[in-house]
Structures are given as C-alpha cells and as structure tokens.
C-alpha cells in the first residue's frame, strides 16, 4: 500500500471517532467564508465553495450555519475576516508537515503553531522548505462492496481520474484537482456514494518511520489539528502494513 494511502486511512479512522463536532463545524465555516470571499456566492461558478459546502453537509452542518458563512464571505453580513496562511516544518523521524490555517490574527497563530511543533519534538521550517513536496489532488474513497473493481476503473478513468488504487481498503480514486467534481458526478450517475471525497495534498516522497516515530508524529498532528485556526495538516510519513493496522485502531 502506498504511503499516502496509509496516511489517508489513519486520518479517516481518526475522523470517524472524532466527537468534537463544534470544532469541525468551525473549520468548515471558515473555509466556506474564505471560499465565498474569494470566488463569490454562486456555487456553479465557485467550485471551491461548492466543495466546502458539500463537505459541510456530509457532516450534517445545519443549513443556517452554511448560509450565514456564505453571506459573511460575500459581505452581506458582518463577521470576522479570516486570512489564509501555511506553515511548514518537520516532525519526529524527519517527516515533512504542511499546516494550513485560517486566522484573524496571524501573529498569534504563528506563535501557537511554533510552540506546538517544539512541544511535540518537531521544528518549524522556512517558507518553501517542504511545500514543494505536496501537490493538490482529488481523493475519492469508495467502499469495496459498492462497485466491481473493473467497473470502478472504467467509470473513474473515463470521467477524468488519473489513478485508482485497488490495493487499499477501502479503494481510492485519485484525480487532478479540477476533475474531482466530474468524477463524483460520474459515480453518482451509477448510484455510487463515496465514503469521502475531497481535495487534499499528497506527497510523492514518503519518509519511512518506526512505530514509535509514527505515534509521535500523530501526537503532533493531533495537537495541531486541535488548534482552532488550523484547517488541515498534511504529512508524508510511511509505515509498514502491520504498524498502520495498530495506528488505525
């Protein structure tokens, strides 16, 4: 199994047991607000907003919250102005970490992120130190029982996907960033509902780590994700199937 598949699997397991719904809603509200501010409130003309709203609906965010976030972004109602930023660094074992934030106080957030890195055995790097490793990709996760392998490949590839991983459980469909919605729509026409579908960032360079190092990296990632301003954290560590199974429990 590829390194990104291990990482994605661990993240899905964590998300499935995460009870901090209020914190999750806060992250989606910020993303929707920023997407609407940059691209407007028209879902057809703003794929980033459409993707953010679909993701918010998938976790049952109330429609009223979504509507207010859109209006806040378009300036129809008053609210905090969030600024996007990213921080780059290294975790235990030398793994790369890319941290995306949405904040109304960059100085505060920068200090907090640096403190979290240091506290958990990592180090904050300079701009550009690791971001070049991570490229945007669409990632669609499909339950193995939902569709035949050959049929999945045919539908996904014809719709614009560029890779299908059937050695993972569940299956993963990788797409160019701009093709994610088209592939989702093609699957929907065949009544296939993904377990998840999102634009993520994947690294082609994987850093093998031990079980102890992987546990330390996950503690660092958890601490970062618990911060209110952190939207997403990407890493490039790789572990064996046996270690991955333990970490996913």
Buried (B, 14 or more C-beta within 10 A) or exposed (E): BBBBBBBBBBBBBBEEEEEEEEEBBBBBBBBBBBBBBEBBBEBEEBBBBBBBBBBBEBEEBEEEBBBBBBBBBBEEEEBEEBEBBBBBBBBBBEBBBBBBBBBEEEEEBBEBBBEBBEEBBBEBBEEEBBBEBBEEBBBBBBEEEBBEEEEBBEBBBEBBBBEBBBEBEBBBBBBBBEBBBBBBEBBEEEEBEBBBBBBBBBBEEBBBBEBEBBBBBBBBBBBBBEBEBBBBBBBBBBBBEEBBEEBEE
